[in-house]
Amino acid sequence: MHPPYFHRMPVTNHHIQCLLQCIDLEEKEQVQRYSLDQQHTLKSLKAEGLALHPLVVTRKNFGYADYPEISFRLNFPPEVSLFRDGAAIECFCAGETPVKGVLLNLEGRGGEFRLFAPDFPDWIEDDGVGIKLAPDQRTTSIMKAALNNLEGNKVLYTLFEKMHGEPAMAEKDSINTSRLTFTNKRLNESQQQAVAAIVENEDILIVHGPPGTGKTTTLIEAIIQLVAKGEKLLVAAPSNAAVDHIAQGLISRSVKILRVGNTSKVNEAVFMHTPEGRLANSRQQKEIRQLKIQAEEYRKMALKYKRSFGKAEREQRNLLFKEVKNIRTEIKKLQVYNEEKLFAEADVILGTPVGLADAGIERIHFNTLFIDEAGQLIEPLAWCIFPLADKYVLAGDHLQLPPTVLSQEATRLGFNRSVLELGIASIPSIYLLNIQYRMRASIAGFSAQYFYKGLLHTHESLLDKGPHLTFIDTAGSGYQEKQGSDGMSLQNEGEMAIIQKLLETELSDINKIAFISPYAGQVTAARELLPKEMRISTIDSFQGQEKEIILLSLVRSNDESEIGFLKDYRRMNVAITRAKEQLYVIGDSATIGGDPFYLAFLTYVEQYGQYRSVWEFEF
């Protein structure tokens, strides 16, 4: 195993220097973007989806690692939200010092966050409490440390140079799969090839999994095969939701896993495989529980001494808090001891890169590291966990949305280039999963041709013909885009009227329908106008999800044929591959048709779908 830390040497590699520069740029942009000051008011932060305020605290408890955890609800769901599970946050209240923490989950009007503090703030239940996004200093420091140590690790630095070297020739021999006994008998040939390649891998390889091709199924089979060989494995993904998804798949196949870090939501099946869940009924945990009760009693006694008290009371309060601190130190020692036993017992340990870096697993030898959804992972985060294993599997789709980067300058320098995109250009061992099982053939066909060069095929069960793809053209209707109510994004009232008409006349089962749009302003409008039980989301937030019926509103309609960030065609690849049975796209052909990509899409619809005009709808 490669040692995780090395004596720091001055960085000479210009690629590493560039990545360090990008981290600094992103950090500065975060500080500026998330500041709460005269320039960035609470109102403006809420409008941009960067703050949630006010919160109503519904529950308080000491959770993972004995950190305070707060459940909350909002009086109204946020119109726009850039909060993601695992995001760095600050909890604030007017006139008080903010407390740093992490968002555990947010769904609708409710959520939960953890504070990095020994106790709950005195003001946590006051009126005017809120949370806002904050610079992720922990992640920043971990990435910088990993990059600064990279040149000192000869093995990893060789890999780094390889991945930043000349483009590789994507050539590979067919692998003999007959030597393996697959536990999943339904794997197709491309999935079997990928599994066999992973089992034989001695370095690094890529599993390219377009939408609906069974990437998770393939990875789970490969993990089972490697565990059977006696390997100890590490699995990472950029989001807690993605980690939990593959964790659930492994649990269903009876693989001995340990999920470290934060679970994305309160999922009982996954929780039972976290250190907390595994130890819930153990003798050691009972001892920890008693210590927590004792600490809480001392804490309450200390809090009886309020702001106006004398020297003796102050000394007593300090003694009580000191005792609380001592007890929590003892709790931490017991937790670390217990967790190390769990680490040894597990065949597979899973978490986000930062969660794994914080888990204290650097002394464990891992044979293979799997990075799922690697197309969403910025490169430096990969180098944070590469030192933990000998071999690597990168899985994902670089032709969907890249990682989110705030700094335009960092983006210009290539910071939003994922580790998967980097690997696709430099690693010869690439295994494409080439049969999709999600969408009707007419829905999948355009992406299959345009993005996957005709190499992606649809399973025979989805080949039947029918009206599965529809484009509703608003050209000439006067339904032009306008600034949304948040003042930050665009919306199109005419397209919303068409969608409402579709729901009234043609579509009935709301539970099977999702509305998506590239623009947050249109999503805000949709939440006001469409049924509350319908799934409504930006395209970016809907990546990785699916629905039977998708309503896609493109929004852009103007005399200049300006299409803005619709120019990122990967966003459209995500959008049009979410629907299983029916995809409705509402847009202005006169605006988007001047772009060669959208012209090709419109041509495809005319050939394989339904092309309808706005004039078919009576308002």
N, C-alpha and C positions, 0 to 999 in steps of 0.2 A: 504493500500500500504506500502511496505517496504521502509523506508527512504533510499535515495541513498548514503548518506555519514554518517560516524560514527567516533567517536574518535579513532584515530589510537592506536592499542595495538600491542605489540610484537607478531609476528606470531609463533604459536606453532605446528600447524598441519603440518606433514612432507610432505603431498601432496601439500599443498600450498607453503611450502618452496621450494619444488622441482620445481614447476611452476615458482616461482620467480627466481630461479637459471637459469632455461631455458630461461626466458626472457632476463636475463643478457648475457647469452651465445649467444643468437640470435642477440642481440644488438651489441656485440663485433664483431661477424662475419659480420654483415652488415657494420660496420665502416671499417673493414679491406677490405671487398670485394669491397666496393664502393669508396675507397679512390683514389684520383687522385694525384699520386706522382711518384717518380722515379721507384718504384716497379710496380705500376699500372699506366702505361702510357695511354694516351688517345687512342692510337692505340689498346692496349690490352683490354681496357674497351669496345670499339666499337666492337671488335672481339667477346667478350663474351656477347654482347647484352645488356650491362649496360649503354651505352652512345649513344646519337644521336647527330651527329655533321658533318658538320655545318648545322645550321637552317637558313631558310629564313623567316623572320617575314612577315606575310601577313595581319594581323589585330591586333589592340590594342584597348581594351575597359575596363572600370571598370565594373565588373560583380557582382556576389554574394557577399554580405556583403561589397561591394565597394572595393574588392580586384582587382588588375590589372590582366587582362587575355590576353593571347597572343595566337593567331593562327599562325601556321607555316606550312611550307612544307619542304620536303627534296628533294634534287636533284635525289636521288635514294632511293627506299624502303630499310629499314634495312635488312641485310642478316639474322641476328638473333636478336630477341628482347625479353627481359624479362620484358618489360614495361607492366603494367596492368592499366586499368582505376582505378584512385584513389591512385596510387602509389606515395610515397613521392619522390620528385625530388629536384635537385639543378640546377639552371640556372647559367651558368658560361661563362666567357670570359677571355682570357689570360690577366694577370696583374690586374684583377678586383676581388673584393670580391664577392663570390657566393651568390645567393639569394635563400632561400628555398621556396618550393612551392608544388603543387600537380598536377599530370597529370590528365586531364579531359578525354581525349580520344586520341587514336592513331589508325589510319587505313590507310594502304598503305603508301603513301608518306606524308600524312597530319595529323595534330593533334592540340591539344590545351592544354595549361596548365595555372594554376593560381599561382601567386606569393603571398606569405605572407609578403607583404610590403605595405607601405602607397602609394607608387608611382612606376612608371616604372623606372628601372635603366637607367642612361644616356646612357649606352652602349648597350641597348637591341637590337638595329638595326645595330650594328657594325659587321664587318666581323669576323668570328670565334666564334660566339655565339653558345652554345650547351646546352643540358640538360643531366644529368646523374642521375641514381637512387641514393637515399640517405637514410641513416638510418631513420626509421619512428619513431622519438622521441615522437610525439604526441600520437600515438597508444601505444607505450611502457609505457608512463606515465599514460595513462588511465587504462591499464591493471594492472599495479603495484598498483595503488590506489584502484582498485576494489578488488584485492586479499588481500591487507593489511587491508581492512575494513571488509572482509568476516566473520571472527570469531566474530565480534561484532554484527552481525545480526543473531539472534537465528533461525529465520525461514529459511533463506537462508543457514545458516551453516548446519542445519539439512538436507536440500536437498543435499548440498555438500557431507556430510558424506554418505548419501544414495547412491549417484552416485559413490562414491569411496569405497563402502562397498562390501559385498558378492554378487556374481552373482545372479540375480533374476530369478525366475522360470517364463518363458514366458507363463503364463497361463491367459486366459481371457474368460469371458463368452460372448456368442453372444448377441448383443444388439438389442433390439426391435426397428426397424427403422420405424414402422408404425405410431409412434407418430409425425413424422416429415413430413411436406409437402415440398418436394424438389423442388427448383426452376429450377434445371437442371434435366429434366426427363430422360436423357440418362446415368445417373450414373449406373455403375454395382454394384453388391452386396457388393464387397469389398470396393468400394468407399463410398457407403452409410453407411456401418459399421463404416468407419473411420470418416465420417462427424458426425454421431450420437454420437460416442465416444468423439469427440472434444466438441460437444454441452454439453454433460454430465460431461466433465472433471472437476475435482476439484483440480488437482495437476499438474501432468506432464504426457504427453504421447508422443508416437512416431508414425509418419506416415512413414513407409518404402516404398519408391517409386522407384522401379527398372526402368530402361530406358523404356520410352514410355508408362508408366502405368497411365498417367493423374494425376500426383501429383498436378500440379498447378490448374487444373480443380477442384480437390477435395478440396484443400485449399480455393479456391474462394467460393465454395458452403458453406463450414464451416463458413467462414467469414460473408457471407450474413446471415446465420442462427443466428449467434451470434449478429450481428448488429440489426437484427429484435428483439432480446431479450433485446435490450437496452445496450449492452456492448460497451465499448470503447476499441479499439484494437491497438496493436503495431505490425508491421511486419518488420522483419530484414532479411538480407541476407549478406553473406560475400563480394559480389561484387556489384557494381552499376548496372551492366548489369542484374544480377539476381533480384535486387530490381525493376528495371524498367519493367522487364518481368511480374512480378506479379502485378505491378501497372497498366500496360496496361490492364491486364485481369480484374481487379476491375473496371477500368474506363469504359470498355465495358459493364459492368453489372450495371452501374450507382450508384456505391458505392461512398459515399462522402469521398474522400481521400485527404491527404496532403503529398506530397513527399518532404522530407527534405534532405539537403546535396546536393551532386553532381549527376546529371543525367549522365548516361554513355555516351550518345551521344546526339546530338541536336535532340530531339524527341518532336515535337510540342504537341502531345497529352499528354505526361507526363509533359512537361514544364508548361502547363496551370494549372497544379495541384501542382506546387511548390509555395512557398510564393511569389517569384518574379512574376510568371505567374499570380497568383490570384490577385495580387495588381497592375498589369500592367496599368490598366485604372482607378484606384481609385483616389479620390481627394488627399488622403495622398501620393499616389505615384507621382502625379503631383507635389506636394510640394517637395518631395524628389528629383525629376528630376530637379527642379529649383535650389535646393541647390547644386546638383552635377554640374550643369552648372556653378554656381557661384564659386564653389571650383576649377573647372577646369580653369576658367579664372584667379583666383588668382595664381594657380599653374604655368600657362604659364607665367604670369607676373614675378613670382619668378625665373623661369628658364632663363629669359632674362639676369639675372646677372650670368655671366659665371665665370670661375676659377680665373681670374685676375680682382679684383675689390676692392675698398677701404672700409673703416669702415662704411661710411654712406650707401653704397650699401648693405653691409653685413647685417646691421641692418634692412634695408628695406626688404631684402630677408627673414630674419628670421621672421619678422612680418607677411609677406605674408604667409609663411609656417605655422605659428602659427594659422592664420585665417583659412587656409585650414583644419588644424587639428580640430579646433573648429567646423567648418561646418560638417565635417565627424562624429564627436561625436554626433552632433544633428541628423544627418541622421541615425546613429546607434540606437539612442533612439526611433526615429519614426518607424524604422524597427522592433525593438523588440516589441513595443506596437502593431503594426499591426499583427505581427506573433502570438502573444498571442491570439488575437481574432480568427485567423485562426485555431490555435490549438484547441480552444474550439468548433469551428464549425465542425471539421472533426470527422467522425466516426472511421477512420483508418488513422494512421500516419505510414509512411514507410521510411526506410533509412538503411544504413549500421550501424553496431554497433558503429563505431566511429562517423558517421554522426548523429546518435541519441544521443550519449553522448554529442555532441557539440551543439545540437539544443535547449537546454534550456527547456526541457520538464519534468524535474524531479519533478515538482510540480503537474503534471497531474496524475490522477488515471487511470491506464489501467487495465482492467480486465484480458485480455489474451495477451500473447506475442507469436507470431508465428516466428520461425526461419526457413526460407527456405534454402535449400542447406546446411543444418547443417553438412553434411559430409565434407565440405570444411572449416569449422570454427574451429580454434584452441580454446581449452577450455577457456582460460582466457578472450577472447572476449565475450563469453557468459555471464560470471559473471559480465561484465561491464553493461549489459542491463537487466539481471534477476531482479535487484532491482526495476525496473520500473513497474512490473506487479505482479499479484497474481497467475496466472496460465500460463502454458507453453506448447507449441506444437513444437516439433522438427521434421522437415521433411527433407527427403533426402535419400541417398543411401550410406551406409558405405562401400559397396563393389565396389565403384568406387574410383577414386583417392583421397587420403587424402590431407590435407592442405600442402602447400609448406613451408618447413623449411630449412634454409640455413646451420645452424650449425649442423655438424655431431654429436657432443656431445649432443646437445639438442635433436636431433632425437633419439639417443641411450637411452636417459632418457624418451622418449615417448611424446615429445612435439608436434610431428606431429599427435598425436592421436586426432581426432576430438571430439567435444562435442557429436556428434551423435554416434560415435563408443563407447564412454564412456557410453552413455545412453543405448545403445543396450544391454550392459552387465549387467546393473543394474536396468533398469526400466521394470516392468512386462507388462505394457500396450503398446504393440507394434502391430500396425495394418498394415499388408502387403497389398499393392495394387497388385493384382495377375493376372491381364489381361493386356497384352501389345498390343498397337494399332499402333506401329511404323513400325516394321520389318516383313518381310516374316518369316514364321515359321522356315525354315531351317537356317536362319541367327540367329534368337533368340535362337534356340534350345540348342546350346552348353552352353551359359551362363545360360540358364534356368536350365540345369542339374547341371553344375559344381558349379555355385555361389549361385543359389537360390533353390538348393536341390529339383528340380522338382515341386516347388510350383508356379512358374511363367508360365502362359499359354498364348497362342497367340489367339487373337480374330479370330473368324471363318472366317472373310473376308480375312484373310491373310494366310489361310491354303493351298492354291493351290500349287501344285508341280511345279518345274521348276529349271533352273540353276541359283539359287540365291546366291550360295556360291561356290567360286572357290579358290583352293590353287594352285599356280604355283611354282613348286619345282625347285630350282636352284642347287640341290646337284650334285656334280661331274662336274659342268660347269666351275669351276675356277673363278666364280664371287665372289671374296672374299672382305670383308670389308677393308676399308683403312681410314686413317686420313683425315678428311674433310679440306676444304680450310681455315677454321678458326683456324685450329690447335687444336681445343678444343673438337670436336665431330667426329662421324664416318659417313661415307657415303659408298654407294655401287653402282658403276657405272653400273654393269651388271643388277641390279634390275631396275635402271632408264631406261636402254635400253628396257627392257621388257615392262615397262609402256608406253614408247613412241610407241612401236609396237602395244600395245593394243589400244591406241588412234588413231593410223593410220588405223587399220583394223577392230576393233570390236566396238569401242565406238565413238559416234559422237557428242552428245549434251554436250558440255563443261559445260554449266550452271547447269547440273544435277550431275556433278562429283566433288568430293573433293579428294585431295591427302593428306594422313596423314602418319606420321612416328614417332617412338619414339625418333629419333635422329635429333637434330637441323642441323647437317652437311648434312644429306640427304634432309632436307627441303630446305636448302640453294641451293643445287644442283638442286632440283626440280624447284625452282624459276627461275633458269637460263635456264632450258631446256624445261619446260612445258608451255603451253599457259598462258599468263598473266592474262586472265579473269578467270582462274580456281582457286578455293579455295584451298590453300596450307597451311598446318599448322602442328605443332607438335600435338601429341595425347593430351597432357596436355592442350594446348590452345583450342582444339576442343571439350573438355568436355562440355556437355549441348547443343551441336549443332547436326545437322543431314543433310544428303544428300541422294538423290535417289541412287547414286552409290558412293562407297568408294573404293579407291585404297590404300591399306595398305602395306607399304614396311617395313619389319622387320630389314633389313640391316645386322644383324649378320651372318657372314659366315667365320669360321676359323677352323683350324685343332685341336684346343683344346676344341671345343664344349663350348666355353665361351659365355654366353649370357648377361652378365652385368645386367643392370637394367630392362631387360625383365623379370627378376625374380620377379618383382612386378606385380603379375598377375592381380591386379586391373587395371593396365594400359591397359592390353589386354581386360579386360571386357569393358572398355570405348571404345576402338578401334573397337571391333567387333560389338558393338551395335549402331554405328552411321549410318549404311546403312539401307535404307528403302527397296530398290528393289534388289540391287546386291552388294555383297562384294567380292573383289578380294584381296587375301593375297599373297604376294610374299615373299618367304623365302627359306632358306636352311634346308631341313629336317635332314640332317646329323649333322648340328650344333645344332638345337633346339630340335631334337627328343630324345636326351638323358635326357631331363627334363621331368618328369612325366606329368606336366600340358600340355606342347606342344605335347607330345606323345598322350595324350587323345584328344587334338584338332585335330591332324592329323587323328586319328582313326575316329573321328566324321565326318570329311570332306569326308573320303573314303566311309562312310555309307550314308551320307545325301547330299553331295555336289559333286563337280567336282574336281578331282585330276589330274592336268595337269603337264607335264614336260617342262622344259626350251627348250628341243629339239624340241618341236612343233613349236617353233618360228624360223623363218629364218631371220637372220640379214645380 
